[in-house]
Amino acid sequence: MVELAVSLTVVLILTAVAIPSIMRSFRTYQLNSAAARVADMLKFTRFEAVRRNKQINFLMQTSVDGWIVGTDSDNNGSVDATEKQQLISGFAALLPSGVARVRQPSPQPWAGPR
């Protein structure tokens, strides 16, 4: 009985140590997957614009389940069912425009001509 309690304690300690690392790896995988999907859709939009020799827009729209990224080949401002689209959901939360803060570069003194 003592051996069972000791072995369960060891298993619980190892699990408690491993879970944060596993969760971090899973979130990294989700973020990389979301970035790859956006990059693939951007490439597809560019190739499609070159192939058709006309402007094709890339759109990102919020949905109930996450974000929908896709092409807008008819320029109506929305991703239609006939246009290529992908759903990005899960941990990777994309920010709407104007939300991300950009750090301003520190002013560099201009030395002028020498």
NORGIUR-V180834 format. One record per pair of residues at least 24 apart in sequence whose C-alpha atoms are under 8 Angstrom apart, sorted by the first residue. I is the first residue (numbers start at 1). J is the second residue. If there is no record, write none. Layout:
I,J
I,J
This chain:
27,91
27,92
30,90
30,91
30,92
31,91
31,92
34,88
34,89
34,92
37,86
37,88
38,69
41,69
41,70
41,71
41,85
45,71
65,89
66,90
66,93
67,94
